[in-house]
Amino acid sequence: MKKTQKEYSAIMEMCRDLFQKKGQDYGTAWRILRLTSLTDQIFIKANRLRSIQISGSQKIEDPMEGEFIGIINYSIMALIQIEKGIVNEPDLNSEEALILYNQHAEHIYNLMENKNHDYGEAWRDMRIPSLTDLILQKVLRVKQIEDNNGETLVSEGIDANYMDMVNYAVFALIHLSNK
């Protein structure tokens, strides 16, 4: 677990750094995005990853790592939107957004540790395409829940799916960094 803690923290620091820098460049314009828009951004990234993995080629040279980082950051933005609500004008400065980012990242990290304990770090034996498929499945679940106006009968909510997407994307980035 100590190795996972170190690797996970390094990946999240990289994602947090990009989130912070984009916050300085663009502010928090993302605060106007509805959850459906954030979900669709994650869908685009996960779908691109799957397409590249299946075809074995890509025409745009953006590395796969960037798509996984985007999935992490958009998922955390979605969790912030769930907590704070959607606004018509950006209402947070980049420092306030980073505080919220860190709070959600810590909660997601704790979830990962608990699941890792119960599952015995099974993700280490998974392949990157499987992690991509799981992210895409979670995105499709979120889209269905959104289409059902957030109503579920027996399923976990949207927030749990976003948190799982973050963890799967971190695991994929750990695998990519170890290659």
N, C-alpha and C positions, 0 to 999 in steps of 0.2 A: 504493500500500500504506500510506503514512503516514496517509492519510485513514481507511482501514479500521482501522488500529491505534488511532487516536484515538476513532473511533465505537464500536468494539468495547469498548475499555476503559471508556468512559462507560457503556455498557449493563451491562457486568459489574459495575461499581461500584454501579450502582443495584440490581442483583440481590443483590449481596453485602450491601449496606446493609439490604435487607429481610430477608435470611437472618439477619443479626446481630440486628436488632430483634426478630424472631420468636423467636430464641434467648433473648433477654432476657425476653420475655413468657412463653414456653412451655417454656424449657429445651430439652433434646434428646429429648423424648418420641418423636420420629420414629425414634430408634434401635431401637425395638421392631418397626418395620415390616419385614415380609418384602419381598423384591424384587418379588414378585407384587403386593403392595399398592401399592408405589411406581409400578410399571408401570401399574396400573389408574388411579391418580391422573393420570398423564400422559395415558393414553388418554382419560379423561373431559375433560380440558382440550383436547386436540387435537380430539376429536370435537365439542365445543361450538364451537370455532373454525370447523371445517368446516361445521357446521350453520348457523351465523350467516352465513358467507360464501356458502353456497348459497342460503339463503332470503332473505338481504338484510335480515333483521330480527332483533331480539332483544327478549325481554321482561324479562330481568334486565339492569340497566344497568351491570353490571361491564364495564369496558372490555376490549377484546381484548388490550391490552398486558399486563394482569394475568395472563391465561392463558399468554402466552408466558413471562413471568417465572416463573410457577409451573412450567412445563415445564423451564426452566433449573434452578431450585433443586431440584425433585424429582429431576431427572437426576443432579445432583451428589450429592444425598443417596444415591441408588442406588449411585453409584460408591464413596462412602464405605462403604456397607453391604457392597459386594463386597470392599473392602479389609479392613474391620474385622470383618465378620461381624455377624449379627443377634443381639441380646441380649434378655433378658427384662425388664431394667430399664435405664433410661438410665445410661450409664457414662461419658459425656463431659460436661464443662461447656461452656458456650457458647463460651468462648475456645478450647478444644481443637477443638471442631467447626469454628470459623472457620479455624483453621490448616489443618485437613484440606480444608476448602472451597477455600481459597486454593491449596493444592497441586494439587488436581484442576483448578481453573480455569486455572492456569498451564499444565498439561499439555494441556488442551483448546485453549487459546490457541495453543500451539506447533503442535498438529495443524492448526488453522485456517490458520496462516501457511504451513505446508508445502503444504497442499491449495490455498490461494489462489495460491501460486507456480505449482503445476502446472496448475491450472484457469484461471488468468488472471482471477480474480475474476468468474467467470461468474455468480455469485449476484446480482450487481448488476443483471443483465438479467432475473432471475427475478421473478415476481409473488408477492405474499404468499400467495394461495391455493395456489400450487405448493409453497411452503415448508411450508405447513400439511399438504398431502398427503404430502410427504416425511417429515415428523415422524410422521404417522399410520402411514405404511408402516413406519417404523422401530419404532414401538410394536408393531405387529402382528407384526413379525419377532421382537421380544423376547418377546412372549407365546408365539409358537410355540416358540422356543428354551426358554423356561421350561417349556412343556408337554412338551418332550422332555427334561426334567431337565438342561438345560444342554448337552446333546450336540448337536454339529453335525458334518456330514460334510466340508463344504468352506467353510463360511461363517465370517465374522468372529464374534467372540464378542459377548456381551451388552454388555460395556463399550464396545466400539467404536460400537455403536448408540446408547448413551446419550450418548456424546461428540458424535456427529453430530447428535443431537436438540438438544443445547445450541447447537451452531453454527448450525443452521437457525433456531432460535428467536431467536438474537442477530441474524441477518441480517434476519429479519422485523421485529424491533424497530427496527433501523436504518432499514429502509424506512418504517416507520410514523412514526418521528421526523423523517424528511425530507419528509413530506407537509405 
